[in-house]
Amino acid sequence: MVEKPIIQQTLILGCAQLGLAYGVANKTGKPDKALAAEIVAAALESGIDTFDTARAYGDSEAVLGEALSGIRGSGCAKVMTKLPPDIDPTDEDAILAALDESMDKLRTSRLYALSIHRFSWLERLDDGLRNILRDIRDSRKTETLGVSVYSPTEAACVLENDLFELIQAPCSAWDTRLLDTGIPEMAEEKHKKLHIRSVYLQGLLLMPPEDAARRIPAAAKATHAWNHLSSKLRMDKKTLAIGFVRAIGCPMVVGAETPEQVVETAQIAHSVELDTNTMREIRETMSSLMNEDIVNPARWGR
């Protein structure tokens, strides 16, 4: 494998697509094992050394573990996963069993990060969960403990908790709530890692306006405004989306359905730089068009 500069400070490969037919814009379905291995190899060859998965992502952990084990030079890869959200957060045996199963599937003896997949688990920290997670970290099964959050309010709450060093939160050129509430600055002040996901809002930002409006009627005006903005700035929508989040200065979790998408994303992330005026124009154009029915995928079917 050809060595490339590591860009882990910019990109993390999101691996939901390895275990599920993930995303509103997904046209290829779940990749087979051979294609999944090519996607993982393309990430490493493009300088991406960190991979984000979860027990809730179908068989993503097993697929990722098998792919990494078959690639020469992948021993330095950093793997992050999340505990299954459907177990009792105070059941130590269930949590440890789930963790061991994840690590077996991932074929690793130590994780870069282990996260809680549901913010609601924080309500059970004083019921034993805090000690369970601290013991896992002290046993060196994970370097970092984190929480996957869905709103700035949740992010701010995690930032105040000394147990967690990592937050994964949604943010995009459409969904600027993290920026509006100063979460990146707060994370930096508290020396905590902030990873941004949903850069494409599950692919909604990349869809043709007609397709996006048909799939998510509430987003009709937004998709046309976004398409017009792309034309006006003479920049394709993927470059705009990546460039907006890259300017925030936090690592971004981006998935892919093909190796070619991985390579393209890495190339864009290496090169794109949006100036202050462009960032301002994106926010001013899109913010007034946003609402919970658009930025929250859980509401798309309602």
N, C-alpha and C positions, 0 to 999 in steps of 0.2 A: 504494500500500500504506500502510495506517495505521501510523504509528510507535508502537511500544509499548516500555516499559522493557525493556532488555536484562537477561536473567536468566542469563547465561552462567555465572555462578558457581554456579548450581544445576543447570541442565539442559543436556544435550547430546543431540541427536537421533541415536540409533543407526540406521544405514541398512542393516543386514543385510536387513531386510524389503523394501527396495527392489529387491534383486537375487535374493532367494531366498524360498521359502515357509518362513519361519523361525519356529521356536518350537514347543514341544510343544502349545501351546494355539491355534495358528494355525488359523483356520477359513475364511479368505478366500483363502489362497494368495498368490502374488506379485502385487502391484498392476500394472495396466497403466501406461503412461507418463503418461497424463492424471491418473490417481489419484495416482501418485507425485509429480507436480508439485504437486498439491493438498496432499499431506502436507508437502512441503517449504515451500510457501507458508504453510501453517498454522503451521509452526514459527517462521518469521520473523515472522509477524504476532503470534505469542504471545510474542515477545521472546527466542526461542532463536536464537542466532547461530552456534552451533558444531555441526558435523556430523561423525560418525565412521563411516568406511567401511573397506574393505579389498579387496585384489585377490581374496581368497578368498570374497568375498560375491557370487558370480555376476557379473552386470553392474551391480552397485550403483554403482560409480564412474561409469560412463557415464550411468546414469539420473540420478544426483545432479547430475553436471556439466551435463546438458541442462536439468534442472529449474531449477537456479540461474541458468543463462544466460538463461532466459526470464522471470525475475522481476525487475521493476524494484526497485532499491534493495538488491539482494543482493550488491553488490560488496564489502561489508565482512564477508561471511560467512567464518568460519574453518573450514577443512576439514582433517580428519585422516584419514590412510590408513595401511595396513600393507603391507609388502612381501610378495610371495607366499612362502609357507613351503616351497614345493617346489623352489626353485632352490638352487644351491650358494652358501652364504654367503661363500665366498672368491672367487667369480667376479665381479670388478668389472664386466666388460662386461654380464653378465646382470643384475646389480643395477641398474646405471645404465639399461639398456634397460627394465627393469620400471618403474623410477621415472618415466622419460620417458613410458612408455605410460600410467601412472596419471595423470600430470599432464595429458596430452593428453585423456584421457577426462573428467577433472574440469574441464577447460578453465580451468586456473589456472597461473600462472607461479611461484607459491610456496605451499607448504603451511604450515599452522599447526603440524602435527606429522607426522612420519614415524616409524612404529614397526616394530619387529621383531615378527612374529606368533608366533614360537616361541622360548621361553626357551632352548632348547637351542642356539640360534645363539650365545649368549654364550660357549660353549666354543670358538668359532672366532675370537674377537676378536683374539687375538694371531697369527692366521694371515692377517692382512690386513684383516679385517672392520672393525676399529677405525679404520684409516686411511681406508677407503672411506666409512664413515659420517661421519667427521669432515670429509672433503673435501666431502661432500654438504651438510653444515651450513655449512661455510665458503663454499660457492658460493651460499649464501642461497636454495637451493631449498626449504629448510624452516627454520622458526624453532626447532623443538624436535625432539629425538630421544627416542624412548620405547621401551618394551617392554610387550607384553601378557603378563601372567603369570596363573598358575592357582592359586597357593598363597601363603600368607604366607612360606614359606621362599624361594620365588623372588622375592617382592617385597623381602624384606630384602636379598637378594643384589644386586638392581638398585640399591637405595638406597645401597649401598657403592661403586657404580661412577660415577665422575665424568663419564663420557661421556653418561649419560642424565639427562634432567631430568623425564621423565614416566613414570608407571607406570599401566597400566590393569589393574584386578584385580576379581574377583568378590566381592560382599558383598551380603547381604540380611538380612531379619529372620529367615531360617532359617539362613543361612550366615554366622556371626559370627566366623569364624576371623581375619579381619583385625583385628577389634576385640580379640579375645582375646590377640593377640600384639603389640598396640600399634603396628601399622603406620601408622595415620594420624598418631600423635604423632611417630613416627620420620621420616616424610616431611616434616612441618612443621619439625622440628628441622634437617633437612638442606636446607630450602628447595626441596623438589621437589614437583611436582604429582602428586596422586593422583586418578585418575578411577575411579569405581566403576561396574561393569557388573553384569549379571545381577540387577538389582533385583527382578525378578519371577521369577527362576530360569527363564528362557525361557517364562514364563507359568504355571508350575506353581502359583505362589502365588495366582493369580486363578481357577483352575479350580474348578468345583463339586467337593466332596469325592469324590463317587462317580466322576466322570470322572478326577480326578487319581489316585485309588487304582487304577483300572482301567489307566490308562496307565503309572503307575510304582508297582507293588505295594509296593515298599519304603517308599513315602511314605504309606501308608494311615493310620497313626496320626497322623502329622504333619499331614496335610490336615484330619483331623477336629478335631484340637486347635487348628489355626489358624482353622478356621471357628468353633469355639466361642469362641475369643478375640475374634474380630471381633464376634460377637454380644454378648459380655459387655461389651466396651468401647464398643459402639454406634458402631462405625466400620467402613466397608466395607473390604474386603481391599486394594483398590488404595491407599486413603488410608493404611492401616496400613503397607503396604510402602514407599510413597514417604516417609511421615513418618519411618520408622525410619532410612532411609538419609540423608534430609535432615538429621537431627539429628547425623550424623557430621561434617558441615561440608565435605564434598568434592563437587565436581561429579559428577553421576550421568548415565550414558549410558542412555537409555531409548528403545526403539523404538516404532513404531506401525504399525498396519495400515490406519488410516483417519485423515483430518484431524480427525474428532471426537475420536479418542483423543488426538491431540496437544494439542488445546485443553483437554481434561479434565485431562490430566497436568500441563500448565502451570498451570492453575487450582489444582490440589491443591498443587503444589510452592510456589506463591505463598503459600498460606494455612495449610497444616498445620504444627502444632508439637506434637510429643509431649513430655510432661513426663518428668522423670527416673523417676518411679514407673512410668509406662507402658512406657518403654524397658526398665526392669528386669524388668517382668512378661513382656514379650515374650521376652526372652532366657532367663529362667528357665523359661518354658513350652516353648520350642522347642528349646533347646540339647540337652537330654537325649534328644530324639527324632531327632537328626541322625546321619547316617553318610555315608561316602563314596559309597554307592550312591544317595543322595538328592541331595547337593549337587554331585556331579560328573556333568554330562549325558553325558559320554563313557561312563559305566557304565550308562546307562539301558537299553541294548539287551541287556545281559548277563543 
